[in-house]
Amino acid sequence: MKKLTTEEIRLKLAAISSPDDPFLLQCRDDQRKSVIKLAEKWTREYQQKLEKKQQFEDMMIFEKKARGEGYHLLCGIDEVGRGPLAGPVVAAAVILPESFYLPGLTDSKKLTAAKRESFYEFIVKESIAFGIGIVSPADIDRLNIYQATKAAMVQAVKELPAAPEYLLIDAMELSLPIPQESLIKGDARSVSIAAASVLAKVTRDRMMLQLAAEYPQYGFEQNMGYGTKQHLEALNLYGVTECHRRSFSPVKEMAAEETVS
């Protein structure tokens, strides 16, 4: 053991997969603090992997239930952007293969931006099919946000290149002739809905970054259209734009004042 450098030990630990590996046990008994720390780090990471695997399995309960009832093409559906003062509401629908495995997948809001981007690419690559639905601020004002959210979800399903047999939806029921289940906080309870959550979030964030380039004074690259202090101050200074939701307060009141003046 002492003939190996700390770096050599780190590389050798990276290659083992069992907590009962003799080499790991040797590292735990080593006299060098640096080696003991490497062993402890391996153990922590191994435990985290087990926890993520268990979380993933727990989030497959609804998919397993549906497959047990004879459904195969299961579609997860979720949306993002119901609360912002600006930008569209975006929904995603995704059909994942039964073999899909992505430990750490959960509600997109709980993931870092970098992790969401990484997961987005993986989901797009591994999915059987996915579709995106987008409803503009003008249509949100026309329909109301609840109906606009439903419209985005229906649009996302219709964009799928494969016909789903069963829908798992985050806290909504859709007027579609497809068997479905609505799950409260579904993006944290179902793998399929969580995957849709990531696709919708990344899609909308990218759209908001484009709007940030068009309207730099509103800070959309930071607030994603939500009513932060910076955003509200910019609204007072520069007024309401086409990308703002005029049926939402305080945009509604500001737009009315602009019309009067």
C-alpha positions as a LaTeX table, in Angstrom:
\begin{tabular}{lrrr}
\hline
Residue & $x$ (\AA) & $y$ (\AA) & $z$ (\AA) \\
\hline
Met1 & 0.00 & 0.00 & 0.00 \\
Lys2 & 2.70 & 2.47 & 0.96 \\
Lys3 & 4.41 & 1.96 & $-2.39$ \\
Leu4 & 1.40 & 3.59 & $-4.07$ \\
Thr5 & 1.14 & 7.36 & $-4.26$ \\
Thr6 & $-2.04$ & 9.17 & $-3.24$ \\
Glu7 & $-2.86$ & 9.79 & $-6.90$ \\
Glu8 & $-2.39$ & 6.11 & $-7.76$ \\
Ile9 & $-4.67$ & 5.18 & $-4.87$ \\
Arg10 & $-7.31$ & 7.66 & $-6.05$ \\
Leu11 & $-7.27$ & 6.13 & $-9.53$ \\
Lys12 & $-7.46$ & 2.61 & $-8.17$ \\
Leu13 & $-10.40$ & 3.52 & $-5.91$ \\
Ala14 & $-12.22$ & 4.98 & $-8.89$ \\
Ala15 & $-12.17$ & 1.54 & $-10.51$ \\
Ile16 & $-13.79$ & $-0.40$ & $-7.67$ \\
Ser17 & $-17.54$ & $-0.91$ & $-7.34$ \\
Ser18 & $-18.09$ & $-2.69$ & $-4.02$ \\
Pro19 & $-17.86$ & $-1.37$ & $-0.45$ \\
Asp20 & $-16.41$ & $-4.76$ & 0.47 \\
Asp21 & $-13.50$ & $-4.48$ & $-1.94$ \\
Pro22 & $-10.27$ & $-5.50$ & $-0.12$ \\
Phe23 & $-8.40$ & $-2.48$ & $-1.48$ \\
Leu24 & $-10.97$ & $-0.07$ & $-0.01$ \\
Leu25 & $-10.66$ & $-1.83$ & 3.35 \\
Gln26 & $-6.88$ & $-1.44$ & 3.19 \\
Cys27 & $-7.28$ & 2.27 & 2.50 \\
Arg28 & $-9.48$ & 2.67 & 5.56 \\
Asp29 & $-6.72$ & 1.15 & 7.69 \\
Asp30 & $-3.92$ & 3.14 & 6.10 \\
Gln31 & $-1.83$ & 5.37 & 8.36 \\
Arg32 & $-1.93$ & 8.31 & 5.96 \\
Lys33 & $-4.75$ & 10.79 & 6.54 \\
Ser34 & $-4.92$ & 11.59 & 2.83 \\
Val35 & $-5.60$ & 7.94 & 2.00 \\
Ile36 & $-8.23$ & 7.61 & 4.73 \\
Lys37 & $-9.96$ & 10.71 & 3.34 \\
Leu38 & $-9.99$ & 9.18 & $-0.14$ \\
Ala39 & $-11.63$ & 6.06 & 1.27 \\
Glu40 & $-14.21$ & 8.15 & 3.11 \\
Lys41 & $-14.90$ & 10.14 & $-0.07$ \\
Trp42 & $-15.45$ & 6.92 & $-2.02$ \\
Thr43 & $-17.88$ & 5.70 & 0.66 \\
Arg44 & $-19.86$ & 8.97 & 0.62 \\
Glu45 & $-20.15$ & 8.91 & $-3.17$ \\
Tyr46 & $-21.16$ & 5.25 & $-3.13$ \\
Gln47 & $-23.90$ & 6.02 & $-0.60$ \\
Gln48 & $-25.11$ & 8.91 & $-2.74$ \\
Lys49 & $-25.32$ & 6.58 & $-5.74$ \\
Leu50 & $-27.41$ & 4.13 & $-3.73$ \\
Glu51 & $-29.73$ & 6.92 & $-2.60$ \\
Lys52 & $-30.18$ & 8.21 & $-6.16$ \\
Lys53 & $-30.86$ & 4.69 & $-7.40$ \\
Gln54 & $-33.50$ & 4.19 & $-4.69$ \\
Gln55 & $-35.05$ & 7.58 & $-5.46$ \\
Phe56 & $-35.25$ & 6.65 & $-9.15$ \\
Glu57 & $-36.88$ & 3.32 & $-8.34$ \\
Asp58 & $-39.40$ & 5.04 & $-6.05$ \\
Met59 & $-40.26$ & 7.44 & $-8.90$ \\
Met60 & $-40.96$ & 4.50 & $-11.22$ \\
Ile61 & $-43.96$ & 3.32 & $-9.20$ \\
Phe62 & $-46.60$ & 4.89 & $-11.46$ \\
Glu63 & $-44.84$ & 3.73 & $-14.63$ \\
Lys64 & $-44.63$ & 0.16 & $-13.30$ \\
Lys65 & $-48.30$ & 0.27 & $-12.34$ \\
Ala66 & $-49.34$ & 1.43 & $-15.82$ \\
Arg67 & $-47.17$ & $-1.17$ & $-17.52$ \\
Gly68 & $-48.66$ & $-3.81$ & $-15.26$ \\
Glu69 & $-52.07$ & $-2.80$ & $-16.62$ \\
Gly70 & $-50.87$ & $-3.43$ & $-20.17$ \\
Tyr71 & $-49.79$ & 0.04 & $-21.29$ \\
His72 & $-46.38$ & 0.39 & $-22.95$ \\
Leu73 & $-46.01$ & 3.85 & $-24.50$ \\
Leu74 & $-46.27$ & 5.96 & $-21.35$ \\
Cys75 & $-46.12$ & 9.72 & $-21.72$ \\
Gly76 & $-45.04$ & 12.13 & $-18.98$ \\
Ile77 & $-46.33$ & 15.71 & $-19.26$ \\
Asp78 & $-45.33$ & 18.85 & $-17.38$ \\
Glu79 & $-45.18$ & 22.60 & $-17.85$ \\
Val80 & $-43.12$ & 25.57 & $-16.70$ \\
Gly81 & $-43.81$ & 29.28 & $-16.67$ \\
Arg82 & $-47.24$ & 29.66 & $-15.10$ \\
Gly83 & $-46.14$ & 32.38 & $-12.68$ \\
Pro84 & $-43.86$ & 34.79 & $-14.61$ \\
Leu85 & $-44.92$ & 38.24 & $-15.76$ \\
Ala86 & $-43.26$ & 37.75 & $-19.14$ \\
Gly87 & $-42.59$ & 35.02 & $-21.68$ \\
Pro88 & $-44.58$ & 31.98 & $-22.78$ \\
Val89 & $-45.85$ & 29.00 & $-20.86$ \\
Val90 & $-44.10$ & 25.88 & $-22.15$ \\
Ala91 & $-45.12$ & 22.24 & $-21.80$ \\
Ala92 & $-43.31$ & 19.05 & $-22.73$ \\
Ala93 & $-44.52$ & 15.52 & $-23.35$ \\
Val94 & $-42.05$ & 12.64 & $-23.40$ \\
Ile95 & $-42.24$ & 8.89 & $-23.93$ \\
Leu96 & $-39.34$ & 7.03 & $-22.32$ \\
Pro97 & $-38.26$ & 3.43 & $-22.98$ \\
Glu98 & $-38.77$ & 0.91 & $-20.20$ \\
Ser99 & $-34.97$ & 0.59 & $-19.88$ \\
Phe100 & $-34.51$ & 4.34 & $-19.24$ \\
Tyr101 & $-32.26$ & 5.09 & $-16.27$ \\
Leu102 & $-31.10$ & 8.52 & $-15.15$ \\
Pro103 & $-30.21$ & 8.63 & $-11.43$ \\
Gly104 & $-30.65$ & 12.06 & $-9.90$ \\
Leu105 & $-33.56$ & 12.97 & $-12.18$ \\
Thr106 & $-36.23$ & 14.93 & $-10.31$ \\
Asp107 & $-38.27$ & 18.14 & $-10.49$ \\
Ser108 & $-36.28$ & 20.44 & $-12.81$ \\
Lys109 & $-36.49$ & 23.33 & $-10.31$ \\
Lys110 & $-34.37$ & 21.30 & $-7.89$ \\
Leu111 & $-31.56$ & 20.82 & $-10.43$ \\
Thr112 & $-28.78$ & 23.24 & $-11.31$ \\
Ala113 & $-28.85$ & 24.85 & $-14.75$ \\
Ala114 & $-25.83$ & 22.79 & $-15.81$ \\
Lys115 & $-27.45$ & 19.56 & $-14.62$ \\
Arg116 & $-30.69$ & 20.42 & $-16.42$ \\
Glu117 & $-28.80$ & 20.97 & $-19.68$ \\
Ser118 & $-26.96$ & 17.67 & $-19.26$ \\
Phe119 & $-30.17$ & 15.81 & $-18.43$ \\
Tyr120 & $-31.98$ & 17.51 & $-21.33$ \\
Glu121 & $-29.47$ & 16.16 & $-23.85$ \\
Phe122 & $-29.65$ & 12.68 & $-22.33$ \\
Ile123 & $-33.47$ & 12.61 & $-22.28$ \\
Val124 & $-33.74$ & 13.83 & $-25.87$ \\
Lys125 & $-31.24$ & 11.19 & $-27.01$ \\
Glu126 & $-32.74$ & 8.28 & $-25.06$ \\
Ser127 & $-36.47$ & 9.04 & $-25.40$ \\
Ile128 & $-38.77$ & 7.20 & $-27.78$ \\
Ala129 & $-40.47$ & 10.50 & $-28.59$ \\
Phe130 & $-40.97$ & 13.99 & $-27.21$ \\
Gly131 & $-43.05$ & 17.03 & $-28.06$ \\
Ile132 & $-43.07$ & 20.68 & $-26.98$ \\
Gly133 & $-46.08$ & 22.97 & $-26.60$ \\
Ile134 & $-45.72$ & 26.75 & $-26.41$ \\
Val135 & $-48.41$ & 29.33 & $-25.67$ \\
Ser136 & $-47.51$ & 32.99 & $-26.16$ \\
Pro137 & $-48.12$ & 35.84 & $-23.70$ \\
Ala138 & $-50.89$ & 37.19 & $-25.96$ \\
Asp139 & $-52.68$ & 33.83 & $-25.92$ \\
Ile140 & $-52.18$ & 33.53 & $-22.16$ \\
Asp141 & $-53.98$ & 36.88 & $-21.83$ \\
Arg142 & $-56.74$ & 35.67 & $-24.15$ \\
Leu143 & $-57.26$ & 32.25 & $-22.57$ \\
Asn144 & $-56.16$ & 32.79 & $-18.90$ \\
Ile145 & $-53.12$ & 30.99 & $-17.52$ \\
Tyr146 & $-54.96$ & 27.83 & $-16.47$ \\
Gln147 & $-56.45$ & 27.21 & $-19.91$ \\
Ala148 & $-53.19$ & 28.29 & $-21.57$ \\
Thr149 & $-51.32$ & 25.68 & $-19.54$ \\
Lys150 & $-53.75$ & 22.99 & $-20.67$ \\
Ala151 & $-53.44$ & 24.17 & $-24.26$ \\
Ala152 & $-49.64$ & 23.93 & $-24.09$ \\
Met153 & $-49.87$ & 20.40 & $-22.69$ \\
Val154 & $-52.31$ & 19.26 & $-25.38$ \\
Gln155 & $-50.11$ & 20.82 & $-28.04$ \\
Ala156 & $-47.07$ & 18.98 & $-26.65$ \\
Val157 & $-48.91$ & 15.64 & $-26.85$ \\
Lys158 & $-50.01$ & 16.36 & $-30.42$ \\
Glu159 & $-46.39$ & 17.13 & $-31.35$ \\
Leu160 & $-45.31$ & 13.61 & $-30.36$ \\
Pro161 & $-44.24$ & 11.55 & $-33.40$ \\
Ala162 & $-45.53$ & 8.42 & $-31.62$ \\
Ala163 & $-49.02$ & 7.99 & $-30.16$ \\
Pro164 & $-48.99$ & 7.55 & $-26.36$ \\
Glu165 & $-51.15$ & 4.86 & $-24.74$ \\
Tyr166 & $-51.22$ & 6.39 & $-21.25$ \\
Leu167 & $-50.57$ & 9.87 & $-19.85$ \\
Leu168 & $-48.94$ & 10.78 & $-16.55$ \\
Ile169 & $-49.64$ & 14.48 & $-15.99$ \\
Asp170 & $-48.44$ & 16.93 & $-13.38$ \\
Ala171 & $-51.55$ & 18.15 & $-11.53$ \\
Met172 & $-53.78$ & 18.47 & $-14.61$ \\
Glu173 & $-56.47$ & 16.57 & $-16.47$ \\
Leu174 & $-56.55$ & 16.93 & $-20.25$ \\
Ser175 & $-59.46$ & 16.62 & $-22.66$ \\
Leu176 & $-57.79$ & 13.92 & $-24.69$ \\
Pro177 & $-59.18$ & 10.44 & $-25.52$ \\
Ile178 & $-56.23$ & 8.77 & $-23.80$ \\
Pro179 & $-56.19$ & 7.03 & $-20.39$ \\
Gln180 & $-54.44$ & 9.32 & $-17.93$ \\
Glu181 & $-53.48$ & 9.94 & $-14.34$ \\
Ser182 & $-53.02$ & 13.35 & $-12.72$ \\
Leu183 & $-50.37$ & 13.48 & $-10.00$ \\
Ile184 & $-49.97$ & 16.35 & $-7.54$ \\
Lys185 & $-46.26$ & 17.28 & $-7.45$ \\
Gly186 & $-45.82$ & 14.70 & $-10.18$ \\
Asp187 & $-42.45$ & 16.12 & $-11.26$ \\
Ala188 & $-41.01$ & 14.82 & $-7.97$ \\
Arg189 & $-42.96$ & 11.54 & $-7.98$ \\
Ser190 & $-42.76$ & 10.21 & $-11.54$ \\
Val191 & $-39.69$ & 9.70 & $-13.74$ \\
Ser192 & $-41.71$ & 10.43 & $-16.89$ \\
Ile193 & $-43.11$ & 13.70 & $-15.53$ \\
Ala194 & $-39.71$ & 14.73 & $-14.17$ \\
Ala195 & $-38.20$ & 14.16 & $-17.62$ \\
Ala196 & $-40.92$ & 16.31 & $-19.17$ \\
Ser197 & $-40.22$ & 18.94 & $-16.52$ \\
Val198 & $-36.57$ & 19.12 & $-17.59$ \\
Leu199 & $-37.44$ & 19.39 & $-21.30$ \\
Ala200 & $-39.98$ & 22.15 & $-20.64$ \\
Lys201 & $-37.71$ & 24.10 & $-18.29$ \\
Val202 & $-34.66$ & 24.04 & $-20.56$ \\
Thr203 & $-36.78$ & 24.95 & $-23.60$ \\
Arg204 & $-38.35$ & 27.92 & $-21.83$ \\
Asp205 & $-35.07$ & 29.10 & $-20.30$ \\
Arg206 & $-33.49$ & 29.14 & $-23.74$ \\
Met207 & $-36.40$ & 31.19 & $-25.06$ \\
Met208 & $-36.03$ & 33.66 & $-22.19$ \\
Leu209 & $-32.32$ & 34.05 & $-22.97$ \\
Gln210 & $-33.30$ & 35.00 & $-26.51$ \\
Leu211 & $-35.77$ & 37.54 & $-25.15$ \\
Ala212 & $-33.03$ & 38.86 & $-22.85$ \\
Ala213 & $-30.96$ & 39.69 & $-25.92$ \\
Glu214 & $-33.93$ & 41.59 & $-27.43$ \\
Tyr215 & $-34.89$ & 43.34 & $-24.19$ \\
Pro216 & $-31.67$ & 43.57 & $-22.13$ \\
Gln217 & $-33.03$ & 46.12 & $-19.67$ \\
Tyr218 & $-35.43$ & 43.61 & $-18.04$ \\
Gly219 & $-32.81$ & 41.08 & $-16.93$ \\
Phe220 & $-34.65$ & 38.06 & $-18.34$ \\
Glu221 & $-31.44$ & 36.04 & $-18.33$ \\
Gln222 & $-31.58$ & 36.18 & $-14.52$ \\
Asn223 & $-35.28$ & 36.35 & $-13.63$ \\
Met224 & $-36.72$ & 34.27 & $-16.51$ \\
Gly225 & $-39.67$ & 36.65 & $-16.58$ \\
Tyr226 & $-40.57$ & 36.41 & $-12.89$ \\
Gly227 & $-41.45$ & 39.57 & $-10.99$ \\
Thr228 & $-38.14$ & 40.25 & $-9.27$ \\
Lys229 & $-37.23$ & 43.67 & $-7.92$ \\
Gln230 & $-35.01$ & 44.31 & $-10.95$ \\
His231 & $-37.77$ & 43.31 & $-13.36$ \\
Leu232 & $-40.39$ & 45.48 & $-11.66$ \\
Glu233 & $-38.04$ & 48.46 & $-11.62$ \\
Ala234 & $-37.37$ & 47.98 & $-15.34$ \\
Leu235 & $-41.11$ & 47.84 & $-16.01$ \\
Asn236 & $-41.53$ & 51.18 & $-14.24$ \\
Leu237 & $-38.65$ & 52.71 & $-16.21$ \\
Tyr238 & $-39.14$ & 51.21 & $-19.67$ \\
Gly239 & $-42.77$ & 50.12 & $-19.76$ \\
Val240 & $-44.58$ & 46.99 & $-20.92$ \\
Thr241 & $-43.36$ & 45.02 & $-23.95$ \\
Glu242 & $-44.98$ & 42.51 & $-26.30$ \\
Cys243 & $-43.47$ & 39.67 & $-24.31$ \\
His244 & $-45.24$ & 40.72 & $-21.10$ \\
Arg245 & $-48.52$ & 39.21 & $-19.89$ \\
Arg246 & $-50.96$ & 42.09 & $-19.76$ \\
Ser247 & $-53.53$ & 40.13 & $-17.74$ \\
Phe248 & $-51.06$ & 39.71 & $-14.85$ \\
Ser249 & $-50.68$ & 42.28 & $-12.09$ \\
Pro250 & $-48.84$ & 44.63 & $-11.87$ \\
Val251 & $-48.28$ & 44.51 & $-15.67$ \\
Lys252 & $-52.04$ & 44.93 & $-16.19$ \\
Glu253 & $-52.12$ & 48.17 & $-14.22$ \\
Met254 & $-48.95$ & 49.50 & $-15.86$ \\
Ala255 & $-50.31$ & 48.75 & $-19.35$ \\
Ala256 & $-53.56$ & 50.55 & $-18.48$ \\
Glu257 & $-51.64$ & 53.62 & $-17.34$ \\
Glu258 & $-49.64$ & 53.63 & $-20.57$ \\
Thr259 & $-52.88$ & 53.47 & $-22.57$ \\
Val260 & $-54.37$ & 56.40 & $-20.64$ \\
Ser261 & $-51.29$ & 58.56 & $-20.99$ \\
\hline
\end{tabular}
